[in-house]
């Protein structure tokens, strides 16, 4: 059973704090919880919203209906109330004035200003008041909320904690007294969760667990919160976190640190990555380990900065001149982001090449229940620290030795007899530059030989469920696809979901192993970028494609409806493009039209 | 032993190139400071002079055009026990890498940055550089360079570099002295090396420089006085290159980037981390 709570208000009213607090409350109570924020690229003004999805089964997607709407202002009532489910609840701050909604909707009016004044609180505490006001609807008491308030505000002093707890209590009691019969049924809390976290925080913490020691970045939405999170953890875990003067500097610093022996990473979005492009090739030719975290947003160019898209895949595939190997990974939720952060650091060092982790606004900024916390351990590859043969006068270490697997032993600065130059020029085995054709070919082949091993270790796509029809997704769209599968099953259409977290290089065999005869590929872009990659790498074509590029993720109900139309034979073409007007109510409000 | 810093590779610069003197000076400075090849990293970019890591037997990173400073900063932060020296040309540092040069002083990482400033693009066969003197004919300025010269030393001072010096590729002893001081300095040390390019720059020859340069130290310049340093830094431009001071313009002690960001030597640290309390925080 799924239940949803939508919080809406003006930017600056604290919609996300409220949303996350409510999400946390349910997660701590023992529900699978998912949080989905939407906001325009503005600091003040504009409409922000956050949907909390609560379930007794794993859920990692926003949903089309709202069981409860919490409206911080009149706009929120206007935007969200029409999509409250039958007999649902609207909690509204009294300051929003009179509300005019469907008759079946139960309206709970909370005089937050009055409650705050009586509790001697500050106007900023409207969030806490509304959270307190929500609790009686679920027959919750104040215990967990009081603990969350304590965790959040302890650093601001005992007095702040007390006032916030009082505001919550008074709002709670107000609703209990005035609306004793407004209730909503909840499933049993069964989840044992480790964290309620954004994709970016999970990625940052996974990187720390994976031995990350160096992160350099320049702020860019939606990658910035990785930088913020790592800065907040820098002292505790002895991380070096640098805000660089630009993305080119960030990338070069990360490569420098990787060369010197730290597990190192840089992070940005597509626009910033465009600036890093030349550095990617340098790391590839010099065979310096480095990880690039790229959180995609709606492009091209500045596009729609706070919205989502899976459209930068070929930018990463083609980044930098010349031919070289790279690895591209794409986690599907917080658990995978945590795991793959560490694995990316492992692969970069083991294979001495650039590794990319591809996220997007949807994954980076949504909040996920983390049930499993698995990390891949630390594997550093061929670093040689001792037992090096003394070098002759003028001789250098054979950093680019022509070894069978293509991965030459690596020495770190500070190691005697390991002296060499990591170079962006083609080079000899001992790292002197060369334009000798034979030596050039030797190094080209040496680097490319890593591919054999990479295809062996490439992860097989994850398969969820059984069925003749496969819904193929990559990265962030695991959650929506799994929910679509559930909706389709209720309609008697059985599908399995095939999810790719290893995007490149692809092993044809591993892809063929999981695909069926009827494969529908679902992508959050307009031209089918992963579809094109799979076709290029394996020759496999798809039965149909479902795509969307309006800035929002594909919602599960949209996927299900599109799949149904295709399966029933009502849709004869190959590319099914989701348009918002055909899919009310999922695209029901336009935050940029805020009055 | 200076031999420690020699590699089997022979430099391939034009006969008479200023880079030969610079190479000799770097090896001597490393030797006289008692540096060890394995604890030293020479970082370069792209340009004639940026081939220099291949002629000095230390660790090295020959990166891409314009990115010497951030690459060197990353290496130094990762392992502050290393001596990190960046070296590249005027096009690399002042044009392509301009933003990094602007910010390097603010960050004040403990690295040395040497610019082989020959007022021309050599490797790409003679185009104007940011420091090409007005009126000089180059491939891209057939009627003579018409933009005002970029001013490296005043820019470094304004940018907050904590060691700012100039030297001359025709005077190895002076270069060795300045380089040793720069490497010994704790903080971002910038050295502008006036360097003739015998193939492409027919104006700024060895003889031309010798007529104009003078040693700040012999004049009794006080390198702790910022205003005086700026006055001296502007002298070549105010005198239309009649008087060109070399030596240390300015020197101060200030908090370095490593002082703030780095505890110990991170490359020696264990990578095993317990994140259970961080997870609880996220719950």
Interface residues (C-beta under 8 A of the other chain):
Chain A: X24 X27 X28 X151 X193 X194 X195 X196 X197 X201 X205 X208 X209 X211 X213 X214 X216 X233 X234 X236 X237 X238 X240 X241 X242 X244 X245 X246 X248 X249 X250 X251 X252 X253 X254 X255 X256 X257 X258 X259 X260 X261 X262 X263 X264 X278 X279 X282 X286 X370 X373 X378 X393 X394 X395 X396 X412 X413 X414 X415 X416 X417 X418 X419 X420 X421 X422 X423 X424 X425 X432 X433
Chain B: X3 X6 X7 X8 X9 X36 X37 X38 X39 X41 X42 X43 X46 X51 X53 X54 X57 X58 X59 X60 X61 X62 X63 X64 X66 X67 X69 X70 X71 X72 X73 X74 X75 X76 X77 X78 X79 X81 X82 X99 X100 X102 X103 X257 X261 X262 X263 X264 X266 X267 X269 X271 X272 X273 X275 X278 X279 X280 X281 X282 X283
